[in-house]
Amino acid sequence: MNSIENHNSDVIIVGAGNAAFSAAVSAAEHGSKVLMLEKTEEKYMGGNSALTIHMRFAYNSFDDLLPLIKFPEKPNDLSSFEKKISLLKDIVTSYSELDYLNDINKVTENKSDKNLSKELVSNSLSTINWMNKLGHFWTPTFENPTSANVVSFDGKGYGLINRWKKIAIQKGVKIIYECPVIDLIEQNNQISGVVVNYKNQNIKLFAKSIILACGSFESNSEMRAKYLGENWRNIKLRGVPHNTGEGLEMAINHGAVPYDDWSTCHASPQDYNRPNFDLPGENKSGDYWSRYAYPFSILVNQEGSRFVDEGETWRGLTYAKTGKAILEQKNQVAYQLFDSKHRRAGVLDNYKNPTVIISNNLNDLANKIKIENINKFLFNIDNFNKNISSNFYNPNILDGKSISNITPSKSNWALELNEPPFEAFPVIAGMTFCYGGLKTSKDGEVLDKNGDIINGLYAVGEMLGGLWYKNYPSGGGMMAGAVFGKKAGEKASIK
Ligand SMILES: Cc1cc2nc3c(=O)[nH]c(=O)nc-3n(C[C@H](O)[C@H](O)[C@H](O)COP(=O)(O)OP(=O)(O)OC[C@H]3O[C@@H](n4cnc5c(N)ncnc54)[C@H](O)[C@@H]3O)c2cc1C
């Protein structure tokens, strides 16, 4: 008998990203013997979760954040760190559950499932505290203390995933790598196991509950073209190439119902020359290729025209829809334009070795980036420059420095583009993940077309549908994975 058949488990978890580990550790804490099955090699484990930075959660004051923060051990580093922390303490106020819900409703045009979003928000801080007790730490996001994401994972997503792995193993969870799940087993109206392809053999593994946490279909070009549209077939991934949608298909074949918007997804502005995908720990992953200074820029297409309100609000509430806007432009490319005032203001400090075209002259810059109608481009810039409100420019707050009598408007951070050198950063859309998933209960139990629970089957993380529509608040995906993963692990163990 192949050794993996000897794993006698109560709960099988499919995948080894954040949602999977949250479910696995929670199930183990509730007395289950847990087996995790991951498609990739161990060195590439962690899925998209390993490329992330933070979770968005509600907090009442800085006092809720302080216990999460890992302080440096070296005395020299400690004193400067403590000074920064005390400055931060003066700036950070609260991010209430209502603020969080309002942000979700605003960005999803009020279409986020009300029960799920309320569950996410009201369990966010308690789930963070659970993670903290398990051994997870955060670090302050000193760069942008006034946005909702004031702390990020210590060691980013890669650090988080490696901590999850250690915690899970300590709790007795077994993880098998290079073990893709290819089907579910159904017996007597109950999902009772999975079929894996392990070392070229199809093997059946049984358990009382199966928790699917194996991502959405963002890495599958056929499914992208089918559900999102032909434009998305050849898009570069901002994440891993492993989330190819078979988890969703398997569940649907066994009676699960697709839920909410399978035609929209998360895609963000990326460097024109970014690689086709990222792998945890390789490819300079994470946000190395992200080009997120666009709220401060003038963003134009190949024709030389603006096409979005670049400064609508905080970047974390607009970036996930900006990729699609770029994909819809001619040649599927856009150019973020800045001048020396932006450089001095520090808004480009996060761009490390970017693709950039520089010139002292706007006409020459337009020629270099092959703007099709240079006269129109120069007119657009001039018109923009002449219509800026007199508010004081401040990239650290929503400064209201706007243009309003031009379409599209720019609601914040409108600065004249008139002081050379001028810099143009070509950007493309990078696919992050798909918003469509499966219909579930608030505990991640998968529901059928009658709204009844499919016994033994759960779906969490990217696979849980209904939370996101057209757009998304940064940090919501990882938080949802942890909240619903934890709940599913507990429910699967108690049942
Ligand atoms: C570059 C980048 C940065 C991001 N930053 C953030 C952020 O800062 N905050 C935030 O909230 N969200 C962020 N996101 C989104 C976030 O990554 C996702 O919302 C979240 O990781 C989803 O977690 P998950 O556990 O569902 O999926 P994943 O972490 O992708 O895990 C899925 C796992 O399932 C495995 N798998 C797939 N198919 C199978 C199969 N058939 N059998 C077995 N295993 C399988 C995969 O290999 C993978 O390990 C970011 C995404 C990217 C790409």
PDBQT file of the ligand as one rigid body, heavy atoms in Angstrom, charges set to zero:
ROOT
HETATM    1  C1  LIG A 501       1.205  39.404  -5.295  1.00  0.00    +0.000 C 
HETATM    2  C2  LIG A 501      -0.039  39.299  -4.465  1.00  0.00    +0.000 A 
HETATM    3  C3  LIG A 501      -0.161  40.110  -3.348  1.00  0.00    +0.000 A 
HETATM    4  C4  LIG A 501      -1.328  40.051  -2.580  1.00  0.00    +0.000 A 
HETATM    5  N1  LIG A 501      -1.380  40.812  -1.450  1.00  0.00    +0.000 NA
HETATM    6  C5  LIG A 501      -2.435  40.665  -0.621  1.00  0.00    +0.000 A 
HETATM    7  C6  LIG A 501      -2.434  41.316   0.639  1.00  0.00    +0.000 A 
HETATM    8  O1  LIG A 501      -1.474  41.988   1.034  1.00  0.00    +0.000 OA
HETATM    9  N2  LIG A 501      -3.532  41.151   1.423  1.00  0.00    +0.000 N 
HETATM   10  C7  LIG A 501      -4.602  40.373   1.055  1.00  0.00    +0.000 A 
HETATM   11  O2  LIG A 501      -5.578  40.267   1.789  1.00  0.00    +0.000 OA
HETATM   12  N3  LIG A 501      -4.599  39.719  -0.135  1.00  0.00    +0.000 NA
HETATM   13  C8  LIG A 501      -3.544  39.834  -0.955  1.00  0.00    +0.000 A 
HETATM   14  N4  LIG A 501      -3.532  39.133  -2.130  1.00  0.00    +0.000 N 
HETATM   15  C9  LIG A 501      -4.659  38.215  -2.408  1.00  0.00    +0.000 C 
HETATM   16  C10 LIG A 501      -4.457  36.952  -1.558  1.00  0.00    +0.000 C 
HETATM   17  O3  LIG A 501      -3.258  36.360  -1.958  1.00  0.00    +0.000 OA
HETATM   18  C11 LIG A 501      -5.587  35.949  -1.695  1.00  0.00    +0.000 C 
HETATM   19  O4  LIG A 501      -6.798  36.537  -1.383  1.00  0.00    +0.000 OA
HETATM   20  C12 LIG A 501      -5.325  34.811  -0.685  1.00  0.00    +0.000 C 
HETATM   21  O5  LIG A 501      -4.004  34.414  -0.717  1.00  0.00    +0.000 OA
HETATM   22  C13 LIG A 501      -6.137  33.626  -0.975  1.00  0.00    +0.000 C 
HETATM   23  O6  LIG A 501      -5.735  32.594  -0.102  1.00  0.00    +0.000 OA
HETATM   24  P1  LIG A 501      -6.106  31.099  -0.411  1.00  0.00    +0.000 P 
HETATM   25  O7  LIG A 501      -5.602  30.325   0.743  1.00  0.00    +0.000 OA
HETATM   26  O8  LIG A 501      -7.532  31.000  -0.792  1.00  0.00    +0.000 OA
HETATM   27  O9  LIG A 501      -5.295  30.753  -1.758  1.00  0.00    +0.000 OA
HETATM   28  P2  LIG A 501      -3.749  30.486  -1.980  1.00  0.00    +0.000 P 
HETATM   29  O10 LIG A 501      -2.925  31.140  -0.947  1.00  0.00    +0.000 OA
HETATM   30  O11 LIG A 501      -3.440  30.834  -3.393  1.00  0.00    +0.000 OA
HETATM   31  O12 LIG A 501      -3.590  28.924  -1.748  1.00  0.00    +0.000 OA
HETATM   32  C14 LIG A 501      -4.146  27.977  -2.636  1.00  0.00    +0.000 C 
HETATM   33  C15 LIG A 501      -3.283  26.738  -2.574  1.00  0.00    +0.000 C 
HETATM   34  O13 LIG A 501      -3.955  25.656  -3.196  1.00  0.00    +0.000 OA
HETATM   35  C16 LIG A 501      -3.018  24.908  -3.962  1.00  0.00    +0.000 C 
HETATM   36  N5  LIG A 501      -3.761  24.128  -4.970  1.00  0.00    +0.000 N 
HETATM   37  C17 LIG A 501      -4.356  24.565  -6.103  1.00  0.00    +0.000 A 
HETATM   38  N6  LIG A 501      -4.992  23.574  -6.729  1.00  0.00    +0.000 NA
HETATM   39  C18 LIG A 501      -4.804  22.461  -5.964  1.00  0.00    +0.000 A 
HETATM   40  C19 LIG A 501      -5.222  21.097  -6.072  1.00  0.00    +0.000 A 
HETATM   41  N7  LIG A 501      -5.965  20.671  -7.081  1.00  0.00    +0.000 N 
HETATM   42  N8  LIG A 501      -4.829  20.215  -5.106  1.00  0.00    +0.000 NA
HETATM   43  C20 LIG A 501      -4.066  20.622  -4.049  1.00  0.00    +0.000 A 
HETATM   44  N9  LIG A 501      -3.646  21.902  -3.914  1.00  0.00    +0.000 NA
HETATM   45  C21 LIG A 501      -4.021  22.809  -4.841  1.00  0.00    +0.000 A 
HETATM   46  C22 LIG A 501      -2.095  25.943  -4.508  1.00  0.00    +0.000 C 
HETATM   47  O14 LIG A 501      -0.876  25.392  -4.922  1.00  0.00    +0.000 OA
HETATM   48  C23 LIG A 501      -1.966  26.885  -3.305  1.00  0.00    +0.000 C 
HETATM   49  O15 LIG A 501      -0.915  26.491  -2.461  1.00  0.00    +0.000 OA
HETATM   50  C24 LIG A 501      -2.394  39.179  -2.934  1.00  0.00    +0.000 A 
HETATM   51  C25 LIG A 501      -2.264  38.352  -4.053  1.00  0.00    +0.000 A 
HETATM   52  C26 LIG A 501      -1.097  38.409  -4.799  1.00  0.00    +0.000 A 
HETATM   53  C27 LIG A 501      -0.994  37.498  -5.983  1.00  0.00    +0.000 C 
ENDROOT
TORSDOF 0
